Amino acid sequence: MSGRAQLMWDEAVTGYDFGPGHPMDPVRLALTMRLVEAYELDRGSLEVVAAKPAGDSTLRLVHREDYIEAVRRASVDPASADMAYGLGTEDDPAFAGIHEASALIAGQSVGAAEAVWRGDALHAVNFAGGLHHAMPGGASGFCIYNDAALAIARLLELGAERVAYVDVDVHHGDGVQAAFWEDPRVLTISLHEHPRTLFPQTGWPEETGGEGAEGSAVNVALPAGTGDEGWLRAFHAVVPELLGAFRPQVLVSQHGADTHFEDPLAHLAVSLDAQRSVAESCHELAHTHADGRWVALGGGGYAVVEVVPRSWTHLTAIAAGRPIDPASMVPEAWRHEVYRRTRQPAPRRMTDGRTPQWRDFADGGYDPADRLDQAVLATRRAVFPAHGLLP
Protein backbone atom coordinates (compact mmCIF):
# COMPACT_ATOMS: atom_id res chain seq x y z
CA MET A 1 0.00 0.00 0.00
CA SER A 2 1.24 3.47 -0.83
CA GLY A 3 2.11 5.76 2.05
CA ARG A 4 1.19 8.72 -0.08
CA ALA A 5 -1.79 10.94 0.54
CA GLN A 6 -4.10 12.33 -2.11
CA LEU A 7 -5.94 15.63 -2.14
CA MET A 8 -8.91 15.50 -4.47
CA TRP A 9 -9.24 18.85 -6.19
CA ASP A 10 -10.70 20.26 -9.38
CA GLU A 11 -11.09 24.05 -9.52
CA ALA A 12 -14.52 23.48 -11.07
CA VAL A 13 -15.92 22.36 -7.68
CA THR A 14 -16.20 26.09 -6.94
CA GLY A 15 -19.05 26.04 -9.46
CA TYR A 16 -21.18 24.57 -6.66
CA ASP A 17 -22.62 28.03 -6.08
CA PHE A 18 -26.11 28.77 -4.78
CA GLY A 19 -25.71 32.47 -5.52
CA PRO A 20 -24.99 35.76 -3.75
CA GLY A 21 -25.93 35.87 -0.08
CA HIS A 22 -26.16 32.10 0.35
CA PRO A 23 -24.11 30.88 3.34
CA MET A 24 -22.46 28.13 1.26
CA ASP A 25 -20.09 30.55 -0.45
CA PRO A 26 -17.69 28.64 -2.73
CA VAL A 27 -14.96 31.15 -1.88
CA ARG A 28 -14.37 28.96 1.20
CA LEU A 29 -13.17 26.16 -1.09
CA ALA A 30 -10.99 28.40 -3.23
CA LEU A 31 -9.40 30.04 -0.19
CA THR A 32 -8.72 26.66 1.39
CA MET A 33 -6.93 25.44 -1.71
CA ARG A 34 -4.94 28.67 -1.94
CA LEU A 35 -3.86 28.21 1.70
CA VAL A 36 -2.86 24.60 1.01
CA GLU A 37 -0.73 25.91 -1.85
CA ALA A 38 0.69 28.75 0.25
CA TYR A 39 2.01 26.15 2.70
CA GLU A 40 3.31 24.13 -0.28
CA LEU A 41 1.40 21.07 0.89
CA ASP A 42 0.58 20.31 -2.75
CA ARG A 43 4.18 19.18 -3.23
CA GLY A 44 6.10 16.17 -2.00
CA SER A 45 4.06 13.51 -0.20
CA LEU A 46 0.65 14.96 -1.15
CA GLU A 47 -0.58 14.21 -4.66
CA VAL A 48 -3.30 16.51 -6.00
CA VAL A 49 -5.74 14.49 -8.10
CA ALA A 50 -8.88 15.46 -10.04
CA ALA A 51 -11.33 12.58 -10.28
CA LYS A 52 -14.09 12.27 -12.84
CA PRO A 53 -17.64 13.37 -11.97
CA ALA A 54 -19.81 10.62 -10.55
CA GLY A 55 -21.80 9.01 -13.34
CA ASP A 56 -25.42 7.92 -13.10
CA SER A 57 -24.59 4.33 -12.15
CA THR A 58 -22.51 5.62 -9.23
CA LEU A 59 -25.11 8.17 -8.14
CA ARG A 60 -27.71 5.38 -8.14
CA LEU A 61 -25.75 3.57 -5.42
CA VAL A 62 -27.49 6.01 -3.04
CA HIS A 63 -29.90 8.23 -4.99
CA ARG A 64 -33.17 7.34 -6.74
CA GLU A 65 -33.18 7.64 -10.51
CA ASP A 66 -36.17 10.01 -10.52
CA TYR A 67 -34.31 12.38 -8.19
CA ILE A 68 -31.17 12.35 -10.37
CA GLU A 69 -33.35 13.19 -13.36
CA ALA A 70 -34.98 16.05 -11.42
CA VAL A 71 -31.54 17.50 -10.64
CA ARG A 72 -30.53 17.13 -14.27
CA ARG A 73 -33.66 18.99 -15.42
CA ALA A 74 -33.05 21.79 -12.92
CA SER A 75 -29.47 21.98 -14.13
CA VAL A 76 -30.64 22.79 -17.66
CA ASP A 77 -33.54 25.03 -16.61
CA PRO A 78 -33.30 26.24 -12.99
CA ALA A 79 -36.76 27.79 -13.24
CA SER A 80 -38.21 24.29 -13.62
CA ALA A 81 -36.77 23.06 -10.29
CA ASP A 82 -39.18 20.70 -8.54
CA MET A 83 -39.59 21.65 -4.88
CA ALA A 84 -41.02 18.19 -4.22
CA TYR A 85 -37.40 17.04 -4.50
CA GLY A 86 -36.08 19.83 -2.29
CA LEU A 87 -34.84 21.78 -5.31
CA GLY A 88 -35.50 25.50 -5.80
CA THR A 89 -35.90 26.09 -2.06
CA GLU A 90 -34.22 28.77 0.03
CA ASP A 91 -31.67 26.24 1.30
CA ASP A 92 -31.11 24.57 -2.07
CA PRO A 93 -31.82 27.05 -4.87
CA ALA A 94 -31.38 25.64 -8.35
CA PHE A 95 -28.68 27.03 -10.61
CA ALA A 96 -27.46 26.29 -14.12
CA GLY A 97 -25.03 23.37 -13.94
CA ILE A 98 -26.17 22.18 -10.51
CA HIS A 99 -26.05 18.53 -11.60
CA GLU A 100 -22.57 18.81 -13.06
CA ALA A 101 -21.09 20.66 -10.06
CA SER A 102 -22.72 18.26 -7.58
CA ALA A 103 -21.64 15.17 -9.51
CA LEU A 104 -18.09 16.53 -9.68
CA ILE A 105 -17.89 16.91 -5.89
CA ALA A 106 -19.36 13.43 -5.47
CA GLY A 107 -16.80 12.09 -7.92
CA GLN A 108 -13.96 13.44 -5.81
CA SER A 109 -15.20 11.61 -2.71
CA VAL A 110 -15.80 8.40 -4.63
CA GLY A 111 -12.34 8.75 -6.17
CA ALA A 112 -10.86 9.23 -2.70
CA ALA A 113 -12.55 6.04 -1.49
CA GLU A 114 -11.32 4.08 -4.51
CA ALA A 115 -7.74 5.31 -4.06
CA VAL A 116 -7.66 4.33 -0.40
CA TRP A 117 -9.32 0.94 -0.91
CA ARG A 118 -7.06 0.00 -3.83
CA GLY A 119 -3.93 1.14 -2.03
CA ASP A 120 -3.05 4.00 -4.35
CA ALA A 121 -3.08 6.24 -1.27
CA LEU A 122 -3.24 5.60 2.45
CA HIS A 123 -5.16 8.81 3.16
CA ALA A 124 -7.33 10.88 0.81
CA VAL A 125 -8.98 14.25 1.44
CA ASN A 126 -11.89 15.95 -0.33
CA PHE A 127 -12.66 19.10 1.61
CA ALA A 128 -15.24 20.09 -1.02
CA GLY A 129 -17.24 17.05 0.07
CA GLY A 130 -19.07 16.06 3.21
CA LEU A 131 -22.50 17.07 1.84
CA HIS A 132 -24.18 14.80 4.37
CA HIS A 133 -27.81 15.99 4.33
CA ALA A 134 -28.78 14.90 0.80
CA MET A 135 -31.30 12.07 0.91
CA PRO A 136 -31.82 9.24 -1.58
CA GLY A 137 -34.78 11.09 -3.07
CA GLY A 138 -34.19 14.75 -2.32
CA ALA A 139 -31.91 17.70 -1.67
CA SER A 140 -31.62 19.06 1.85
CA GLY A 141 -29.53 21.49 3.87
CA PHE A 142 -27.31 22.88 1.05
CA CYS A 143 -26.64 19.31 -0.19
CA ILE A 144 -27.65 17.92 -3.59
CA TYR A 145 -25.78 14.61 -3.87
CA ASN A 146 -24.55 12.85 -0.74
CA ASP A 147 -20.89 12.33 -1.60
CA ALA A 148 -20.10 10.85 1.82
CA ALA A 149 -22.74 8.14 1.43
CA LEU A 150 -21.66 7.54 -2.17
CA ALA A 151 -18.04 7.05 -1.09
CA ILE A 152 -19.14 4.50 1.52
CA ALA A 153 -21.44 2.74 -0.96
CA ARG A 154 -18.56 2.49 -3.43
CA LEU A 155 -16.33 0.96 -0.73
CA LEU A 156 -19.01 -1.68 -0.09
CA GLU A 157 -19.31 -2.30 -3.83
CA LEU A 158 -15.54 -2.85 -3.99
CA GLY A 159 -15.74 -5.45 -1.24
CA ALA A 160 -15.38 -3.64 2.06
CA GLU A 161 -17.21 -5.49 4.83
CA ARG A 162 -17.00 -2.87 7.59
CA VAL A 163 -16.85 0.89 7.05
CA ALA A 164 -16.98 3.42 9.88
CA TYR A 165 -18.23 6.96 9.33
CA VAL A 166 -17.47 9.63 11.94
CA ASP A 167 -19.21 13.00 11.47
CA VAL A 168 -18.21 15.97 13.64
CA ASP A 169 -20.16 18.63 11.73
CA VAL A 170 -22.38 20.75 14.00
CA HIS A 171 -25.42 19.34 12.15
CA HIS A 172 -26.57 15.73 12.35
CA GLY A 173 -25.31 13.54 9.51
CA ASP A 174 -28.86 12.52 8.71
CA GLY A 175 -28.47 11.63 5.04
CA VAL A 176 -25.61 9.21 5.64
CA GLN A 177 -27.46 7.64 8.56
CA ALA A 178 -30.57 7.24 6.39
CA ALA A 179 -28.63 5.64 3.53
CA PHE A 180 -27.26 2.87 5.77
CA TRP A 181 -29.98 2.64 8.42
CA GLU A 182 -30.48 -1.08 7.82
CA ASP A 183 -26.92 -1.99 6.83
CA PRO A 184 -24.82 -3.51 9.63
CA ARG A 185 -21.68 -3.16 7.50
CA VAL A 186 -21.66 0.60 8.11
CA LEU A 187 -21.24 2.22 11.52
CA THR A 188 -22.32 5.88 11.44
CA ILE A 189 -21.30 8.08 14.39
CA SER A 190 -22.47 11.70 14.50
CA LEU A 191 -21.58 14.30 17.13
CA HIS A 192 -23.76 17.36 16.64
CA GLU A 193 -25.69 20.13 18.33
CA HIS A 194 -28.85 18.88 19.98
CA PRO A 195 -31.79 18.48 17.57
CA ARG A 196 -33.96 20.64 19.84
CA THR A 197 -31.93 23.69 18.83
CA LEU A 198 -30.64 22.99 15.31
CA PHE A 199 -31.50 21.68 11.84
CA PRO A 200 -32.29 18.95 10.85
CA GLN A 201 -33.97 18.19 14.22
CA THR A 202 -32.78 14.57 14.06
CA GLY A 203 -29.91 12.69 15.66
CA TRP A 204 -31.38 11.70 19.01
CA PRO A 205 -29.45 9.05 20.97
CA GLU A 206 -32.41 6.69 20.54
CA GLU A 207 -31.78 6.57 16.77
CA THR A 208 -29.62 3.45 16.74
CA GLY A 209 -30.21 1.68 13.41
CA GLY A 210 -32.87 -0.36 11.68
CA GLU A 211 -33.87 -3.99 11.96
CA GLY A 212 -30.84 -6.23 11.65
CA ALA A 213 -28.51 -3.26 12.13
CA GLU A 214 -29.18 -2.37 15.75
CA GLY A 215 -26.36 -0.26 17.18
CA SER A 216 -25.03 0.73 13.76
CA ALA A 217 -26.23 4.34 14.11
CA VAL A 218 -24.70 6.38 16.92
CA ASN A 219 -25.76 9.89 17.84
CA VAL A 220 -24.29 12.25 20.42
CA ALA A 221 -26.63 15.24 20.84
CA LEU A 222 -24.53 18.03 22.37
CA PRO A 223 -26.05 20.90 24.35
CA ALA A 224 -25.90 24.30 22.68
CA GLY A 225 -22.88 26.22 23.96
CA THR A 226 -20.62 23.17 24.22
CA GLY A 227 -16.98 24.25 23.96
CA ASP A 228 -13.64 22.55 23.47
CA GLU A 229 -13.49 20.55 26.68
CA GLY A 230 -17.00 19.12 26.38
CA TRP A 231 -16.73 18.46 22.64
CA LEU A 232 -13.46 16.57 23.01
CA ARG A 233 -14.73 14.75 26.11
CA ALA A 234 -17.75 13.53 24.14
CA PHE A 235 -15.68 12.49 21.11
CA HIS A 236 -13.22 10.47 23.17
CA ALA A 237 -15.97 8.96 25.33
CA VAL A 238 -17.74 7.45 22.32
CA VAL A 239 -15.67 7.14 19.14
CA PRO A 240 -12.50 5.19 20.06
CA GLU A 241 -14.27 2.37 21.95
CA LEU A 242 -16.83 1.87 19.20
CA LEU A 243 -14.19 1.80 16.47
CA GLY A 244 -12.22 -0.70 18.54
CA ALA A 245 -15.26 -2.98 18.78
CA PHE A 246 -16.37 -2.52 15.14
CA ARG A 247 -12.90 -2.97 13.57
CA PRO A 248 -13.52 -0.98 10.38
CA GLN A 249 -11.49 -1.64 7.27
CA VAL A 250 -11.79 2.03 6.30
CA LEU A 251 -12.52 5.17 8.31
CA VAL A 252 -14.48 7.92 6.55
CA SER A 253 -14.68 11.15 8.53
CA GLN A 254 -16.58 14.37 7.94
CA HIS A 255 -15.03 17.57 9.32
CA GLY A 256 -17.64 20.28 9.05
CA ALA A 257 -16.06 23.44 10.52
CA ASP A 258 -19.38 24.89 11.70
CA THR A 259 -18.83 23.77 15.29
CA HIS A 260 -16.64 26.88 15.61
CA PHE A 261 -17.59 29.68 17.99
CA GLU A 262 -17.55 32.18 15.11
CA ASP A 263 -19.87 30.18 12.86
CA PRO A 264 -23.04 32.17 12.14
CA LEU A 265 -25.44 29.24 11.70
CA ALA A 266 -25.08 27.22 14.90
CA HIS A 267 -24.49 27.42 18.63
CA LEU A 268 -21.44 25.41 19.66
CA ALA A 269 -18.29 27.15 20.91
CA VAL A 270 -15.45 25.00 19.59
CA SER A 271 -12.08 26.45 18.59
CA LEU A 272 -9.93 25.84 15.54
CA ASP A 273 -7.46 24.16 17.87
CA ALA A 274 -10.01 21.59 19.02
CA GLN A 275 -11.02 20.94 15.40
CA ARG A 276 -7.37 20.29 14.62
CA SER A 277 -7.16 17.96 17.64
CA VAL A 278 -10.09 15.87 16.36
CA ALA A 279 -8.54 15.67 12.89
CA GLU A 280 -5.36 14.34 14.51
CA SER A 281 -7.42 11.85 16.50
CA CYS A 282 -9.20 10.60 13.37
CA HIS A 283 -5.80 10.12 11.74
CA GLU A 284 -4.57 8.12 14.74
CA LEU A 285 -7.79 6.09 14.94
CA ALA A 286 -7.52 5.18 11.26
CA HIS A 287 -4.03 3.80 11.91
CA THR A 288 -5.08 2.02 15.11
CA HIS A 289 -8.26 0.41 13.77
CA ALA A 290 -8.30 0.54 9.94
CA ASP A 291 -4.70 -0.13 8.84
CA GLY A 292 -4.38 3.59 8.18
CA ARG A 293 -7.11 3.73 5.52
CA TRP A 294 -8.66 7.16 5.93
CA VAL A 295 -10.98 9.22 3.74
CA ALA A 296 -11.43 12.74 5.16
CA LEU A 297 -14.15 15.08 3.93
CA GLY A 298 -15.13 18.69 4.55
CA GLY A 299 -18.74 19.67 5.23
CA GLY A 300 -20.42 22.71 6.72
CA GLY A 301 -18.64 25.86 7.79
CA TYR A 302 -19.87 29.37 7.15
CA ALA A 303 -17.17 31.56 8.67
CA VAL A 304 -15.69 31.35 5.19
CA VAL A 305 -12.59 33.49 5.82
CA GLU A 306 -11.92 33.25 9.54
CA VAL A 307 -12.31 29.51 10.08
CA VAL A 308 -12.90 27.16 7.15
CA PRO A 309 -9.64 27.58 5.20
CA ARG A 310 -7.46 27.19 8.28
CA SER A 311 -9.41 24.22 9.64
CA TRP A 312 -9.30 22.25 6.40
CA THR A 313 -5.69 23.17 5.67
CA HIS A 314 -4.81 21.65 9.04
CA LEU A 315 -6.84 18.56 8.05
CA THR A 316 -5.01 18.30 4.72
CA ALA A 317 -1.61 18.79 6.37
CA ILE A 318 -2.32 16.05 8.92
CA ALA A 319 -3.35 13.65 6.15
CA ALA A 320 -0.19 14.54 4.22
CA GLY A 321 1.99 13.75 7.23
CA ARG A 322 3.15 17.36 7.37
CA PRO A 323 1.18 18.94 10.23
CA ILE A 324 1.35 22.70 10.52
CA ASP A 325 2.51 24.32 13.74
CA PRO A 326 -0.60 26.10 15.05
CA ALA A 327 1.56 29.03 16.16
CA SER A 328 2.85 29.60 12.63
CA MET A 329 2.05 32.84 10.87
CA VAL A 330 -0.36 32.51 7.97
CA PRO A 331 1.56 33.17 4.73
CA GLU A 332 1.33 36.82 3.75
CA ALA A 333 0.53 36.03 0.13
CA TRP A 334 -2.60 34.20 1.26
CA ARG A 335 -3.72 37.09 3.43
CA HIS A 336 -3.43 39.37 0.39
CA GLU A 337 -5.48 36.89 -1.64
CA VAL A 338 -8.18 36.88 1.04
CA TYR A 339 -8.43 40.65 0.96
CA ARG A 340 -8.44 40.71 -2.84
CA ARG A 341 -11.35 38.26 -3.02
CA THR A 342 -13.42 39.30 -0.02
CA ARG A 343 -12.24 42.73 1.18
CA GLN A 344 -12.01 41.14 4.63
CA PRO A 345 -8.91 40.93 6.82
CA ALA A 346 -7.47 37.43 7.07
CA PRO A 347 -6.49 35.67 10.29
CA ARG A 348 -2.78 35.94 11.03
CA ARG A 349 -2.02 32.64 12.72
CA MET A 350 -3.09 29.01 12.33
CA THR A 351 -4.52 28.94 15.86
CA ASP A 352 -7.21 30.51 18.01
CA GLY A 353 -4.68 30.52 20.84
CA ARG A 354 -6.31 27.62 22.69
CA THR A 355 -4.73 24.51 24.17
CA PRO A 356 -7.65 22.07 24.19
CA GLN A 357 -7.86 19.64 27.09
CA TRP A 358 -10.57 17.32 28.35
CA ARG A 359 -11.28 14.93 31.19
CA ASP A 360 -11.53 11.30 30.11
CA PHE A 361 -15.02 9.90 30.66
CA ALA A 362 -13.64 6.50 31.71
CA ASP A 363 -11.57 7.96 34.54
CA GLY A 364 -14.59 8.68 36.72
CA GLY A 365 -15.77 12.15 37.48
CA TYR A 366 -19.12 11.68 35.75
CA ASP A 367 -21.39 14.51 36.82
CA PRO A 368 -25.07 13.47 36.67
CA ALA A 369 -26.11 17.15 36.74
CA ASP A 370 -23.94 18.09 33.77
CA ARG A 371 -25.85 18.23 30.46
CA LEU A 372 -22.80 17.21 28.43
CA ASP A 373 -22.23 14.15 30.59
CA GLN A 374 -25.95 13.32 30.36
CA ALA A 375 -25.68 13.43 26.56
CA VAL A 376 -22.66 11.15 26.50
CA LEU A 377 -24.22 8.65 28.88
CA ALA A 378 -27.47 8.58 26.87
CA THR A 379 -25.50 7.62 23.75
CA ARG A 380 -23.40 5.00 25.50
CA ARG A 381 -26.48 3.41 27.08
CA ALA A 382 -28.28 3.36 23.72
CA VAL A 383 -25.57 1.69 21.62
CA PHE A 384 -22.63 0.33 23.64
CA PRO A 385 -24.38 -2.91 24.70
CA ALA A 386 -25.06 -3.75 21.03
CA HIS A 387 -21.28 -3.79 20.55
CA GLY A 388 -20.54 -5.78 23.70
CA LEU A 389 -19.35 -2.70 25.55
CA LEU A 390 -20.30 -1.46 29.00
CA PRO A 391 -22.13 1.87 28.97
Disulfide bonds with the S-S distance in Angstrom:
none
